[in-house]
Amino acid sequence: MAELDPVIHAQARLRIMAALATLGVAEQISFPRLQELLEMTAGNLSTHLRKLEDADYITVEKTHERRTPVTYVALSKPGRRAFEDYMDGLRAMLGGTS
């Protein structure tokens, strides 16, 4: 039996990946909106996003809207594949079909 991806398996990162997986392929979400949805502190969310970004599972885009800095987060193509593989592995572990 294959092991679940430890980068995704941590509860907070699993919640982040699940939230981002609901977005379309070309969609992204602002950091404050993601923080609100997940009810996480900015520091905790930042820490987990960094781990996901280091694994190339997400993209983080920092930009400005007018004079205000804005950060957008999206699931990368490898991240989407890793999440799908994670879910398949979880289903197989629970006795479902993969």
Secondary structure, 3 states (H helix, E strand, C coil): CCCCCHHHHCHHHHHHHHHHHCCCCCCCEEHHHHHHHHCCCHHHHHHHHHHHHHCCCEEEEEEEECCEEEEEEEECHHHHHHHHHHHHHHHHHCCCCC
